[in-house]
Amino acid sequence: MKSYKITIRGIVQGVGFRAFVKNIADVLDVEGYVKNEKDGTVLAIANLKDDNKDKFIKELRVGPPSSKVEKIDIDEIEFCMYESFDIRQ
């Protein structure tokens, strides 16, 4: 398992994107958190296994119906331990 910093750009705030990410994370057993950033992006820190990384990213690219994902940046970061996946303010 590896930790990733995932920045989602586009129309991703005010459209239920964080709740969407949490639902996907819960289904795929991903740990970490998601939050809105002041610059209009959504940031997710996620612990992903090799077998669920592509599925998670694929779902983020789709997003909820009212969103429009323009770009996703994915960077591997130092491993962080989380017990669940949370929405942060």
C-alpha positions in Angstrom: 0.0 0.0 0.0 1.2 3.5 -0.9 0.0 7.0 0.0 -0.9 9.5 -2.7 -1.7 13.2 -2.9 -4.4 13.6 -5.5 -5.4 17.1 -6.6 -8.6 17.3 -8.7 -9.1 20.4 -10.8 -12.2 21.7 -12.6 -15.7 22.2 -11.4 -15.3 20.2 -8.2 -16.5 22.4 -5.4 -20.1 22.9 -4.5 -21.2 19.8 -6.5 -20.9 17.0 -3.9 -17.5 16.0 -5.0 -16.1 15.3 -1.5 -19.1 13.0 -0.6 -18.6 11.3 -4.0 -14.9 10.6 -3.2 -15.8 9.3 0.3 -18.4 6.9 -1.1 -15.9 5.6 -3.7 -13.2 5.3 -1.0 -15.6 3.3 1.3 -16.5 0.9 -1.5 -12.8 0.3 -2.4 -11.6 0.2 1.2 -9.4 3.3 0.8 -8.1 5.1 3.8 -7.2 8.9 4.0 -9.2 12.0 3.6 -10.6 14.6 1.1 -11.0 18.3 1.5 -11.7 21.5 -0.5 -8.7 23.8 -1.1 -8.9 27.6 -1.2 -7.8 27.6 -4.9 -11.0 25.8 -6.0 -9.4 22.3 -6.2 -10.2 19.2 -4.2 -7.4 17.4 -2.4 -7.5 13.8 -1.5 -4.8 11.9 0.5 -5.4 8.3 -0.1 -3.7 5.0 0.9 -4.1 2.8 -2.2 -3.3 -0.8 -2.9 -2.0 -1.6 -6.4 -5.2 -3.5 -7.2 -7.5 -0.5 -6.4 -5.4 2.5 -7.4 -6.6 2.5 -11.1 -10.3 1.9 -10.1 -10.1 4.8 -7.6 -8.5 7.3 -10.1 -10.9 6.2 -12.8 -13.9 7.0 -10.6 -12.4 10.4 -9.6 -12.0 11.3 -13.3 -15.8 10.7 -13.8 -16.9 12.5 -10.6 -20.5 13.2 -9.6 -23.0 14.4 -12.3 -22.7 18.1 -11.6 -18.9 18.1 -11.7 -16.5 18.6 -14.5 -13.0 17.2 -13.9 -10.4 18.9 -16.0 -7.2 17.5 -14.6 -6.0 15.2 -11.9 -2.4 15.4 -10.4 -1.2 12.3 -8.6 1.9 12.3 -6.5 3.2 9.5 -4.3 4.0 10.8 -0.8 5.5 9.4 2.3 3.2 6.7 3.7 0.7 8.0 6.3 -1.4 5.7 8.4 -5.2 6.4 8.6 -8.0 4.3 10.1 -10.8 5.4 7.8 -11.6 7.8 5.0 -12.9 11.2 6.1 -14.3 14.4 4.7 -12.4 17.4 6.1 -13.4 21.0 6.2 
